[in-house]
């Protein structure tokens, strides 16, 4: 999920993205990012809503970026108002709607949280994306997670990521719900991994049912038997992890993707 090169593209591709309903309170869209390595990483994080091509979208998203000390280090409402507006334009991935938000900044290795909300407590489907603008740096976007309100299709949680470089990458993907420490959580999450064409690679409902030995070997199995997990080795390409509730149940859920040692 890192390293220098997929085939050349005229614009960067998002290394990670998540589409899910952005609600209020505990159900705002929360995207966690960990940068590993020993050099700063230049990145752009986008909060997209009003340009999404369907009904029920978040019409005016705002974006906050928070560090591991829980300090807000950057925030934006309407990317054209950003102090580095021209730099966002020069990145070639500026949002297409002026009401959408973007933060372009250089981050030191650490853990960060991107939080997307609707202006005035509005709700709707939104998309958070993170782009690596300096893949040559000796740092990488490594472990990633997203927490949000999981609904039924087409509003399940959809988490996209790209395995970069020329080598395969072993990953652990977890779909959590019952272990979240608040009310309204997804009680029985299911997890599906598909390729960029939508073809299923693997799926899981209840992590102990399929790969219990491999998942325990990662040392970070889910803490609840009803939660889901997948261990898989992936070739460089784009993938999507989809979190749903068993039996079309709904609630707050969490998807996590860990890059494992080969």
LINTANOR-V309967 format. One record per pair of residues at least 12 apart in sequence whose ideal C-beta (glycine too) atoms are under 10 Angstrom apart, sorted by sequence separation. I is the first residue (numbers start at 1). J is the second residue. D is the distance in whole Angstrom. If there is no record, write none. Layout:
# LINTANOR-V309967
I|J|D, I|J|D
This chain:
# LINTANOR-V309967
18|30|10, 33|45|8, 49|61|4, 63|75|7, 64|76|8, 76|88|9, 82|94|10, 116|128|5, 146|158|9, 161|173|9, 177|189|4, 191|203|7, 192|204|8, 243|255|5, 2|15|8, 18|31|6, 47|60|10, 48|61|7, 49|62|10, 62|75|7, 63|76|5, 64|77|10, 91|104|6, 101|114|10, 115|128|9, 146|159|5, 175|188|10, 176|189|7, 177|190|10, 190|203|7, 191|204|5, 192|205|9, 208|221|8, 215|228|10, 216|229|10, 218|231|7, 228|241|10, 242|255|9, 1|15|7, 17|31|9, 31|45|8, 47|61|4, 62|76|7, 63|77|8, 80|94|9, 88|102|5, 90|104|9, 114|128|6, 130|144|8, 145|159|9, 159|173|8, 175|189|4, 190|204|7, 191|205|8, 207|221|6, 208|222|9, 215|229|5, 217|231|8, 241|255|6, 1|16|8, 16|31|8, 46|61|9, 47|62|7, 48|63|10, 61|76|10, 62|77|4, 79|94|6, 80|95|9, 88|103|9, 89|104|10, 101|116|8, 114|129|9, 144|159|8, 174|189|9, 175|190|7, 176|191|10, 189|204|10, 190|205|4, 191|206|10, 207|222|5, 214|229|9, 215|230|8, 228|243|8, 241|256|9, 16|32|10, 31|47|9, 47|63|4, 61|77|8, 62|78|9, 63|79|9, 79|95|5, 88|104|5, 101|117|10, 114|130|7, 159|175|10, 175|191|4, 189|205|8, 190|206|9, 191|207|9, 206|222|9, 209|225|9, 214|230|9, 215|231|6, 228|244|10, 241|257|7, 16|33|7, 46|63|8, 47|64|9, 60|77|8, 61|78|10, 78|95|9, 80|97|10, 81|98|9, 85|102|9, 87|104|5, 144|161|7, 174|191|8, 175|192|9, 188|205|8, 189|206|9, 207|224|9, 208|225|6, 212|229|9, 214|231|4, 15|33|9, 29|47|8, 45|63|7, 60|78|8, 79|97|9, 80|98|5, 84|102|9, 87|105|10, 101|119|10, 112|130|9, 128|146|7, 157|175|9, 173|191|6, 188|206|8, 189|207|10, 206|224|9, 207|225|7, 208|226|10, 210|228|9, 211|229|7, 213|231|10, 214|232|9, 228|246|9, 239|257|9, 45|64|10, 78|97|9, 79|98|7, 80|99|9, 82|101|8, 84|103|9, 85|104|9, 173|192|10, 206|225|6, 207|226|9, 208|227|10, 209|228|9, 210|229|9, 211|230|7, 29|49|10, 45|65|6, 78|98|6, 79|99|9, 80|100|9, 81|101|9, 82|102|6, 84|104|6, 99|119|8, 128|148|9, 141|161|9, 173|193|6, 206|226|6, 207|227|6, 210|230|8, 211|231|5, 226|246|8, 78|99|6, 79|100|6, 80|101|10, 82|103|7, 84|105|8, 141|162|10, 205|226|9, 206|227|8, 207|228|6, 208|229|9, 210|231|9, 211|232|9, 43|65|10, 77|99|8, 78|100|8, 79|101|6, 80|102|9, 82|104|7, 126|148|9, 171|193|9, 205|227|10, 206|228|7, 207|229|4, 77|100|10, 78|101|7, 79|102|4, 107|130|10, 125|148|10, 141|164|9, 204|227|9, 205|228|6, 206|229|9, 207|230|8, 76|100|9, 77|101|6, 78|102|9, 79|103|9, 140|164|9, 204|228|5, 207|231|10, 22|47|9, 76|101|4, 79|104|9, 101|126|10, 140|165|10, 150|175|9, 203|228|8, 204|229|6, 228|253|10, 75|101|8, 76|102|6, 100|126|9, 123|149|9, 125|151|9, 204|230|5, 227|253|9, 22|49|8, 76|103|5, 100|127|9, 101|128|10, 102|129|9, 103|130|10, 104|131|9, 106|133|9, 150|177|8, 203|230|8, 204|231|10, 227|254|9, 228|255|10, 229|256|9, 230|257|10, 231|258|10, 233|260|9, 15|43|8, 75|103|7, 76|104|9, 105|133|10, 106|134|8, 143|171|10, 202|230|5, 232|260|10, 16|45|9, 17|46|9, 19|48|9, 29|58|9, 45|74|9, 47|76|8, 74|103|5, 102|131|10, 104|133|8, 109|138|10, 112|141|10, 125|154|9, 135|164|7, 143|172|9, 145|174|8, 147|176|9, 157|186|9, 173|202|9, 175|204|8, 201|230|9, 202|231|9, 229|258|10, 231|260|8, 233|262|8, 14|44|9, 46|76|10, 47|77|9, 73|103|9, 74|104|9, 109|139|6, 125|155|6, 132|162|9, 135|165|9, 174|204|10, 175|205|9, 202|232|6, 12|43|10, 14|45|10, 17|48|9, 45|76|9, 74|105|6, 106|137|9, 108|139|8, 109|140|9, 111|142|10, 124|155|10, 127|158|9, 128|159|10, 129|160|8, 130|161|10, 145|176|9, 173|204|9, 176|207|10, 201|232|7, 12|44|8, 14|46|8, 29|61|9, 31|63|10, 33|65|9, 47|79|9, 73|105|7, 107|139|9, 111|143|8, 113|145|9, 114|146|9, 115|147|10, 116|148|9, 132|164|8, 157|189|9, 159|191|10, 175|207|9, 19|52|8, 46|79|8, 74|107|10, 109|142|9, 125|158|10, 127|160|9, 147|180|8, 174|207|8, 189|222|9, 201|234|8, 2|36|8, 28|62|10, 29|63|10, 30|64|10, 31|65|10, 32|66|10, 34|68|9, 61|95|9, 73|107|8, 95|129|10, 107|141|9, 111|145|10, 113|147|9, 156|190|9, 157|191|10, 159|193|10, 160|194|10, 162|196|9, 222|256|9, 2|37|9, 21|56|8, 22|57|10, 23|58|10, 44|79|10, 149|184|8, 150|185|9, 151|186|10, 189|224|9, 21|57|10, 22|58|5, 28|64|9, 30|66|9, 61|97|10, 93|129|8, 150|186|5, 156|192|9, 158|194|10, 160|196|9, 188|224|9, 190|226|10, 191|227|9, 192|228|9, 220|256|9, 21|58|8, 60|97|9, 62|99|10, 63|100|9, 64|101|9, 149|186|9, 187|224|9, 189|226|7, 190|227|10, 191|228|4, 193|230|6, 19|57|10, 59|97|9, 61|99|8, 62|100|10, 63|101|4, 65|103|5, 74|112|10, 93|131|6, 147|185|10, 188|226|5, 189|227|6, 190|228|6, 191|229|7, 192|230|9, 201|239|7, 220|258|7, 22|61|7, 60|99|5, 61|100|6, 62|101|6, 63|102|7, 64|103|8, 73|112|8, 92|131|10, 150|189|7, 172|211|10, 187|226|7, 188|227|8, 189|228|5, 191|230|6, 193|232|7, 195|234|9, 201|240|10, 203|242|9, 205|244|9, 22|62|10, 44|84|10, 59|99|7, 60|100|8, 61|101|6, 63|103|6, 65|105|7, 67|107|9, 74|114|10, 75|115|9, 77|117|9, 91|131|7, 93|133|9, 150|190|10, 186|226|9, 188|228|9, 195|235|10, 197|237|10, 201|241|10, 206|246|9, 218|258|7, 220|260|10, 58|99|10, 59|100|10, 60|101|9, 67|108|9, 69|110|9, 72|113|10, 78|119|9, 92|133|10, 174|215|9, 186|227|9, 193|234|9, 196|237|6, 197|238|10, 203|244|10, 205|246|6, 46|88|9, 58|100|9, 65|107|8, 68|110|5, 77|119|6, 91|133|6, 172|214|9, 195|237|7, 196|238|4, 198|240|8, 200|242|9, 218|260|6, 44|87|9, 67|110|6, 68|111|5, 70|113|8, 72|115|9, 90|133|10, 172|215|7, 179|222|7, 195|238|8, 196|239|7, 217|260|9, 218|261|10, 44|88|7, 51|95|7, 67|111|8, 68|112|7, 170|214|10, 174|218|9, 178|222|9, 179|223|5, 180|224|9, 195|239|6, 196|240|8, 198|242|10, 42|87|10, 46|91|10, 50|95|9, 51|96|5, 52|97|9, 66|111|10, 67|112|6, 68|113|9, 172|217|10, 177|222|9, 178|223|9, 179|224|5, 194|239|7, 195|240|8, 49|95|9, 50|96|9, 51|97|4, 66|112|7, 67|113|8, 87|133|10, 172|218|5, 174|220|8, 176|222|6, 178|224|4, 193|239|6, 194|240|5, 44|91|5, 46|93|7, 48|95|6, 50|97|4, 51|98|10, 65|112|6, 66|113|4, 171|218|10, 172|219|10, 174|221|8, 175|222|8, 176|223|8, 177|224|8, 178|225|9, 179|226|9, 180|227|10, 193|240|7, 194|241|8, 43|91|10, 44|92|10, 46|94|8, 47|95|8, 48|96|8, 49|97|8, 50|98|9, 51|99|9, 52|100|10, 65|113|7, 66|114|8, 170|218|9, 172|220|7, 174|222|6, 176|224|8, 178|226|5, 179|227|6, 192|240|8, 193|241|5, 194|242|7, 42|91|9, 44|93|6, 46|95|6, 48|97|8, 50|99|5, 51|100|6, 64|113|8, 65|114|6, 66|115|7, 172|221|9, 177|226|7, 178|227|6, 192|241|7, 193|242|8, 44|94|9, 49|99|8, 50|100|6, 64|114|7, 65|115|8, 176|226|10, 177|227|6, 191|241|7, 192|242|5, 44|95|10, 49|100|6, 63|114|6, 64|115|4, 176|227|5, 177|228|9, 191|242|7, 192|243|8, 47|99|10, 48|100|5, 49|101|9, 63|115|7, 64|116|8, 175|227|6, 176|228|8, 190|242|9, 191|243|6, 192|244|7, 47|100|6, 48|101|8, 62|115|9, 63|116|6, 64|117|8, 174|227|7, 175|228|4, 176|229|9, 190|243|7, 191|244|8, 46|100|7, 47|101|4, 48|102|9, 62|116|7, 63|117|8, 174|228|7, 175|229|7, 189|243|6, 190|244|5, 46|101|7, 47|102|7, 61|116|5, 62|117|5, 173|228|8, 174|229|5, 175|230|8, 189|244|7, 190|245|7, 45|101|9, 46|102|5, 47|103|9, 61|117|7, 62|118|7, 173|229|7, 174|230|8, 188|244|10, 189|245|6, 190|246|5, 45|102|7, 46|103|8, 60|117|10, 61|118|6, 62|119|6, 172|229|7, 173|230|5, 174|231|10, 186|243|8, 188|245|6, 189|246|7, 190|247|9, 44|102|6, 45|103|5, 46|104|9, 58|116|8, 60|118|6, 61|119|8, 62|120|10, 172|230|7, 173|231|8, 186|244|9, 187|245|7, 188|246|4, 44|103|7, 45|104|8, 58|117|9, 59|118|7, 60|119|4, 171|230|8, 172|231|5, 173|232|8, 186|245|5, 187|246|8, 188|247|7, 190|249|10, 43|103|9, 44|104|4, 45|105|8, 58|118|5, 59|119|8, 60|120|8, 62|122|10, 171|231|7, 172|232|8, 186|246|9, 187|247|10, 189|249|9, 43|104|7, 44|105|8, 58|119|9, 61|122|9, 170|231|7, 171|232|6, 173|234|10, 188|249|6, 42|104|8, 43|105|7, 45|107|10, 60|122|6, 170|232|7, 171|233|8, 187|249|6, 189|251|9, 191|253|10, 42|105|8, 43|106|8, 59|122|6, 61|124|8, 63|126|10, 169|232|10, 170|233|5, 171|234|6, 186|249|7, 187|250|10, 188|251|9, 190|253|10, 41|105|10, 42|106|5, 43|107|6, 58|122|7, 59|123|10, 60|124|9, 168|232|10, 169|233|7, 170|234|8, 186|250|7, 187|251|6, 189|253|5, 191|255|8, 193|257|10, 40|105|10, 41|106|7, 42|107|8, 58|123|7, 59|124|6, 61|126|5, 63|128|8, 168|233|5, 169|234|6, 186|251|4, 189|254|8, 40|106|5, 41|107|5, 58|124|4, 61|127|9, 168|234|6, 169|235|8, 173|239|9, 175|241|8, 177|243|8, 184|250|9, 185|251|5, 186|252|6, 187|253|10, 189|255|9, 39|106|10, 40|107|6, 41|108|8, 45|112|9, 47|114|8, 49|116|8, 56|123|9, 57|124|5, 58|125|6, 59|126|10, 61|128|9, 168|235|5, 169|236|8, 174|241|9, 175|242|9, 176|243|9, 184|251|6, 185|252|5, 186|253|4, 40|108|5, 41|109|7, 46|114|9, 47|115|9, 48|116|9, 56|124|6, 57|125|5, 58|126|4, 167|235|9, 168|236|7, 171|239|9, 173|241|5, 175|243|5, 177|245|8, 183|251|9, 184|252|6, 185|253|7, 186|254|9, 39|108|9, 40|109|8, 41|110|10, 43|112|9, 45|114|5, 47|116|4, 49|118|8, 55|124|9, 56|125|5, 57|126|7, 58|127|9, 166|235|10, 167|236|8, 174|243|10, 175|244|9, 177|246|10, 183|252|9, 185|254|9, 38|108|9, 39|109|8, 46|116|10, 47|117|9, 49|119|10, 55|125|9, 57|127|9, 163|233|10, 166|236|6, 171|241|9, 173|243|9, 175|245|10, 182|252|7, 37|108|10, 38|109|7, 45|116|9, 47|118|10, 54|125|7, 163|234|5, 165|236|6, 180|251|9, 35|107|6, 37|109|5, 52|124|9, 162|234|10, 163|235|7, 164|236|6, 177|249|9, 180|252|6, 35|108|7, 36|109|6, 49|122|9, 52|125|6, 161|234|9, 163|236|5, 164|237|10, 178|251|9, 180|253|8, 33|107|8, 35|109|5, 36|110|9, 50|124|9, 52|126|8, 162|236|8, 163|237|6, 177|251|6, 180|254|6, 34|109|8, 35|110|6, 36|111|10, 49|124|6, 52|127|6, 162|237|7, 163|238|8, 177|252|7, 178|253|10, 179|254|9, 34|110|8, 35|111|8, 49|125|7, 50|126|9, 51|127|9, 162|238|5, 163|239|7, 176|252|10, 177|253|5, 33|110|9, 34|111|5, 35|112|7, 48|125|10, 49|126|5, 143|220|10, 161|238|8, 162|239|7, 176|253|7, 177|254|7, 33|111|7, 34|112|8, 48|126|7, 49|127|7, 160|238|7, 161|239|6, 175|253|7, 176|254|4, 12|91|7, 14|93|8, 32|111|7, 33|112|5, 47|126|6, 48|127|4, 49|128|10, 160|239|7, 161|240|8, 175|254|8, 176|255|8, 11|91|8, 12|92|7, 13|93|9, 32|112|7, 33|113|8, 47|127|8, 48|128|8, 159|239|9, 160|240|5, 161|241|7, 174|254|8, 175|255|6, 176|256|7, 11|92|4, 12|93|6, 31|112|9, 32|113|5, 33|114|7, 46|127|8, 47|128|6, 48|129|7, 159|240|7, 160|241|8, 174|255|7, 175|256|8, 10|92|7, 11|93|6, 31|113|7, 32|114|8, 46|128|7, 47|129|8, 158|240|6, 159|241|4, 160|242|10, 173|255|7, 174|256|5, 9|92|10, 30|113|6, 31|114|4, 45|128|7, 46|129|5, 158|241|8, 159|242|8, 173|256|7, 174|257|8, 30|114|8, 31|115|8, 45|129|7, 46|130|8, 157|241|8, 158|242|6, 159|243|7, 172|256|8, 173|257|5, 174|258|8, 29|114|8, 30|115|6, 31|116|7, 44|129|8, 45|130|5, 46|131|8, 157|242|7, 158|243|8, 172|257|8, 173|258|8, 29|115|7, 30|116|8, 44|130|7, 45|131|8, 156|242|5, 157|243|4, 171|257|6, 172|258|4, 28|115|6, 29|116|4, 30|117|10, 43|130|6, 44|131|5, 156|243|6, 157|244|8, 171|258|6, 172|259|9, 28|116|7, 29|117|8, 43|131|6, 44|132|9, 156|244|5, 157|245|10, 170|258|9, 171|259|6, 172|260|6, 28|117|5, 29|118|10, 42|131|9, 43|132|6, 44|133|6, 153|242|9, 155|244|10, 156|245|8, 170|259|8, 171|260|6, 28|118|9, 42|132|8, 43|133|6, 169|259|6, 170|260|4, 41|132|7, 42|133|4, 43|134|8, 153|244|7, 169|260|8, 170|261|8, 25|117|10, 41|133|8, 42|134|4, 150|242|10, 152|244|7, 156|248|10, 170|262|6, 22|115|9, 24|117|7, 41|134|6, 42|135|10, 150|243|6, 151|244|9, 152|245|8, 169|262|8, 22|116|5, 23|117|9, 24|118|8, 40|134|8, 41|135|9, 43|137|10, 150|244|7, 151|245|8, 156|250|9, 161|255|10, 168|262|8, 22|117|6, 23|118|8, 28|123|9, 33|128|10, 39|134|9, 42|137|7, 56|151|10, 146|241|9, 148|243|9, 150|245|6, 152|247|10, 153|248|8, 155|250|9, 157|252|10, 167|262|8, 18|114|9, 20|116|9, 22|118|6, 25|121|9, 27|123|8, 29|125|10, 41|137|6, 43|139|10, 152|248|5, 157|253|6, 159|255|5, 161|257|6, 163|259|9, 24|121|5, 29|126|6, 31|128|5, 33|130|6, 35|132|10, 39|136|9, 40|137|7, 41|138|9, 42|139|10, 146|243|9, 151|248|9, 152|249|8, 156|253|9, 157|254|9, 158|255|9, 159|256|9, 16|114|10, 18|116|9, 23|121|9, 24|122|9, 28|126|9, 29|127|9, 30|128|9, 31|129|9, 39|137|5, 40|138|10, 41|139|5, 43|141|7, 56|154|9, 151|249|10, 152|250|7, 157|255|6, 159|257|7, 161|259|10, 23|122|10, 24|123|6, 29|128|6, 31|130|7, 38|137|9, 39|138|4, 40|139|7, 41|140|7, 56|155|7, 150|249|9, 151|250|5, 22|122|9, 23|123|5, 37|137|7, 38|138|6, 39|139|5, 41|141|7, 54|154|8, 150|250|6, 151|251|9, 22|123|6, 23|124|9, 37|138|5, 38|139|7, 39|140|10, 54|155|10, 149|250|7, 150|251|6, 21|123|7, 22|124|6, 35|137|10, 36|138|10, 37|139|3, 149|251|7, 150|252|7, 151|253|10, 21|124|7, 22|125|7, 23|126|10, 36|139|6, 37|140|6, 149|252|6, 150|253|4, 21|125|5, 22|126|4, 35|139|6, 36|140|6, 37|141|10, 148|252|7, 149|253|8, 150|254|9, 20|125|7, 21|126|8, 22|127|9, 35|140|7, 36|141|8, 37|142|8, 147|252|7, 148|253|7, 150|255|9, 19|125|7, 20|126|7, 22|128|9, 34|140|9, 35|141|6, 36|142|4, 147|253|7, 148|254|8, 19|126|7, 20|127|8, 34|141|8, 35|142|7, 36|143|8, 146|253|9, 147|254|4, 148|255|9, 18|126|9, 19|127|5, 20|128|9, 33|141|6, 34|142|5, 35|143|10, 146|254|7, 147|255|8, 18|127|7, 19|128|8, 33|142|9, 34|143|4, 145|254|6, 146|255|5, 147|256|9, 17|127|6, 18|128|5, 19|129|9, 33|143|8, 34|144|7, 145|255|7, 146|256|8, 17|128|7, 18|129|8, 32|143|8, 33|144|6, 34|145|9, 144|255|9, 145|256|4, 146|257|9, 16|128|8, 17|129|4, 18|130|9, 32|144|6, 33|145|8, 144|256|7, 145|257|7, 14|127|9, 16|129|7, 17|130|7, 31|144|7, 32|145|4, 33|146|10, 143|256|7, 144|257|5, 145|258|9, 14|128|9, 15|129|9, 16|130|5, 17|131|9, 31|145|7, 32|146|7, 143|257|7, 144|258|8, 14|129|4, 15|130|6, 16|131|9, 30|145|8, 31|146|5, 32|147|8, 142|257|9, 143|258|5, 144|259|9, 13|129|9, 14|130|6, 15|131|7, 16|132|9, 30|146|7, 31|147|8, 142|258|8, 143|259|7, 12|129|10, 14|131|5, 15|132|5, 29|146|7, 30|147|4, 31|148|9, 142|259|5, 143|260|10, 13|131|7, 14|132|9, 29|147|8, 30|148|7, 141|259|9, 12|131|5, 13|132|9, 28|147|9, 29|148|4, 140|259|8, 11|131|9, 12|132|7, 15|135|9, 27|147|9, 28|148|7, 29|149|8, 12|133|6, 26|147|9, 27|148|7, 28|149|9, 12|134|10, 26|148|10, 27|149|4, 12|135|9, 26|149|9, 27|150|9, 25|149|10, 15|140|9, 16|141|6, 23|148|8, 24|149|10, 15|141|5, 18|144|9, 20|146|7, 22|148|7, 23|149|5, 17|144|10, 18|145|9, 19|146|9, 20|147|9, 21|148|7, 22|149|8, 16|144|5, 18|146|4, 20|148|4, 21|149|5, 23|151|10, 29|157|9, 31|159|9, 6|135|10, 15|144|8, 16|145|10, 17|146|9, 18|147|9, 19|148|9, 20|149|7, 21|150|8, 2|132|8, 5|135|7, 16|146|8, 18|148|7, 20|150|7, 21|151|6, 1|132|10, 4|135|5, 5|136|10, 20|151|8, 3|135|7, 4|136|7, 2|135|8, 3|136|10, 21|155|5, 19|154|9, 20|155|7, 21|156|10, 19|155|9, 20|156|8, 21|157|9, 2|139|9, 3|140|7, 19|156|9, 20|157|4, 2|140|3, 19|157|8, 20|158|7, 1|140|7, 2|141|7, 18|157|7, 19|158|4, 20|159|8, 1|141|7, 2|142|7, 18|158|7, 19|159|8, 1|142|7, 17|158|8, 18|159|5, 19|160|8, 1|143|9, 17|159|7, 18|160|7, 1|144|8, 16|159|8, 17|160|4, 18|161|9, 16|160|7, 17|161|8, 15|160|9, 16|161|5, 17|162|9, 14|160|7, 15|161|7, 16|162|8, 13|160|10, 14|161|9, 15|162|5, 14|162|7, 15|163|10, 13|162|6, 15|164|7, 13|164|9, 26|180|9, 26|181|10, 27|182|10, 6|162|7, 26|182|5, 6|163|9, 25|182|9, 26|183|8, 27|184|7, 6|164|6, 26|184|7, 5|164|7, 6|165|8, 25|184|9, 26|185|9, 1|161|6, 2|162|10, 3|163|9, 4|164|7, 5|165|7, 6|166|9, 1|162|7, 2|163|8, 3|164|5, 4|165|6, 5|166|7, 23|184|10, 1|163|5, 2|164|6, 3|165|3, 4|166|9, 1|164|7, 2|165|7, 3|166|8, 1|165|9, 3|167|7, 3|169|9, 2|169|8, 1|169|6, 1|171|7, 17|238|10, 19|240|9, 18|240|10, 30|252|10, 32|254|9, 15|238|10, 17|240|9, 18|241|9, 20|243|8, 36|259|9, 14|238|9, 27|251|9, 28|252|10, 30|254|9, 31|255|10, 32|256|8, 34|258|9, 13|238|8, 18|243|10, 27|252|6, 34|259|9, 26|252|6, 25|252|10, 7|236|10, 21|250|9, 23|252|9, 6|236|6, 5|236|9, 6|237|8, 6|238|9, 1|234|9, 3|236|9, 20|253|9, 1|236|10, 20|255|9, 18|255|7, 1|239|10, 16|257|8, 1|257|7, 1|258|9, 2|259|7, 1|259|5
